[in-house]
C-alpha cells in the first residue's frame, strides 16, 4: 500500500538508547494529561498522532535547550541520560536518570505542538512596542528575536539548563 506501518515510540529508559525517540511512553503521557485536566486537544488525538507529537516534542526540547551535564553515551539518540548534575534549584540527579520534570516538559511541549506548531517563527518574536492600524505599522523591541516565545515551557526547563551568558539557546526570564 506504500504506507509506513505504525511505529511505536521508543522511550529512553536511562540506558542511552541509540533508537530512543521519546522521554515518555504513550501510557505515561496519557496519565500525565489525565492528571492535568485531560485537555481535549490531547484526548481527541489518535494514538499515532499523540506519538508523533511526543516525538516532535522530544526533538524540539533537545534542540531548544542546552542541558546541564554531559550526554552519558556518545551514541544515544536523545540528550538524556546525562552525567550526574545538580539543577539550578539544587536538586541532584544521578547519571542514567530521566527526570520526571523533563517528562512533564515533553508532554507540555507535545500539547503545545498540537495546539499550534512549536516550530512557528514570528516576526521579531512578537515583542511589539507599538502598533498602528491605518497604513499598518509595527514597531518591535530592540533585539527582539524571531523565535516563538514559550515562557511556560522555558520555566519547566529552567532548572535543567546551563546558565550564564551565551549558554542558553532560549531566552529565559
N, C-alpha and C positions, 0 to 999 in steps of 0.2 A: 504494500500500500504506500510505501515511501515515507511513512511517518515514523519518527523515532519513538521507540517504546518508552513508556513512563519509567523514569529512573528515580528511585527513592533517594532521599537525602542521605549523605554520608556524614554523620556527625563526628566532630572532633571530640575524643574522649580524654585527651591528655597524652595520647601516645605519639603525637606528631605525625599523624597520617598524611601520606602524600596525595591522598584522594579525597580528603575531607572537604566538604563544601558548606558546612554549617556548624554553628556552635550549639545548636539546639535540634532536637528531633521534632517532628511534626506534633507528636503527642505532647511534648513539653511546651511547645508554642501554643497549642490549643488550651492546655491547662493554664498557662500564663494569662491568656486573654479571658478565659472563664473567670479567673480570679480578679481580673481587672475590668469587669463590666461587659464582657462579650460584645465588643464593638461590631456592629452589623457589617462594616466594611471588611472585617476579617471572617466572620461566621458565614457570610454569603459566598465566600470563595470555594472553589473545588479544592480538593487536596493537592492536585497538580499545581494550581495557581498559588496556593499557600507556600508550597515548597519552592516554587520559582521565586516568590517574593523573599523567602528566607535566604535562598542562595544569593540573590542580588544584595540583600542587606548585609550579609557576611562580607562580601567583597567590598561593598561600599564603606563599611566602618573600618575595615583594614586599610583601605586607601585614604580615608579622610584623616585618620589619627595616627600619630607617632607614639606608639605604646612604650611604657616603661619596661625595662628589662630587655633581654635579647631573645630571639627565637631559639627554642630549645634544640631543634634539629634543622639542618640546612635544607632538608628535603621535604619538610612539612608544607602543606598547601596553604594553610591559614597562618595568621600572625601569632596565634596562641596554639600550643602552650609556650610560655616564656620561662626564662630563668627566674629564680626566686627574686621577688622585688617587694618593696614597700610602696603602697599607694600614696598619693598626695594627702590623703586623710588618715595616714598612719596605720593602715591595715597591712598585714604581712600575707603574701601569697607564695606558697611553695611552688617549686617548678612542677610542671605537668598538671597544674590546676587550671580549670576553666571556670573563672569566677561567675557566680550566678548573676552579678550585676552586668557582666558582659553579655550574658544570655538575654537578660531583660533589654539591654540596649539593642541587640539584634532583633528581638521581637518588635520593639517600638519602631525601629528603622524599617522593618518589613511592612508594618502597618502604614507608616508614613509613605512608603513607596507605593502601596496600593491606593492610598488616598490622593496622591499626586506625586509623580515621579521625583525621587530623590536627586536624580541627575539633572534636573531642570536648572538652567542658568538664568539669572535675572540681570537685566541691565543695571550695572553698578550695584548689585546686591539689594536693590530696593531701599537703599539708605537715602531717602529723599530729604532735602532741606527746603524745597519749595516746589509748588505745583501751580500751573496756570492753565485754565481750561480753554479759553478762547485763544486761538492761534497756538495751541498746545505747547507748553514749555515745562520741562522738568529740570530741576536743579538737584545735583547729587552731592552728598557729603564728600569732603576732601578724602581721598584714599579709599573710598567705598569699593569693596570688592565686587566681583561678578558672580560669586558663589551663592547658592541658595543658603540662607541663614537657617540653622536648625538649633535654636537655643536649648530646647528640652533634650535633644539627643546629645548635644555638646555637654550639657550638665551631667548627664548619665555617664559619659565617657571621661569626664574631667579627672576623677581620681586615678585613672589608669594611664594617663598620658604624661609624656615628659613635659616639664615646664621650663620656662626660660626663654629669652629672646631667640627667635628663629627656630625654635624646636617644635612648634605646633603647626600642623597642616591646616587646622581650623582656627579661626579667631574665636577665642573664648572670653566671656565677660567675667 
